[in-house]
């Protein structure tokens, strides 16, 4: 999907009686997927951007006063 994701499709097949347990089953499948990722050293890529600003108070005051 994106640069900050590890895209995996998990398909489970259950009988209709399991519908009432949908949320618990979904959570458990996600937990198991995370455990497999951790056990295999798979990491989710996360690009980082560092933004720095000099003299933030003066910049804010200038912008509030209508300056650029």
Protein Blocks (a to p, Z undefined) as FASTA:
>chain_A
ZZmbccddddddddfklmmmmmmmmmmmmmmmmmmmmmnopacdddddddddehkllmmm
mmmnopZZ
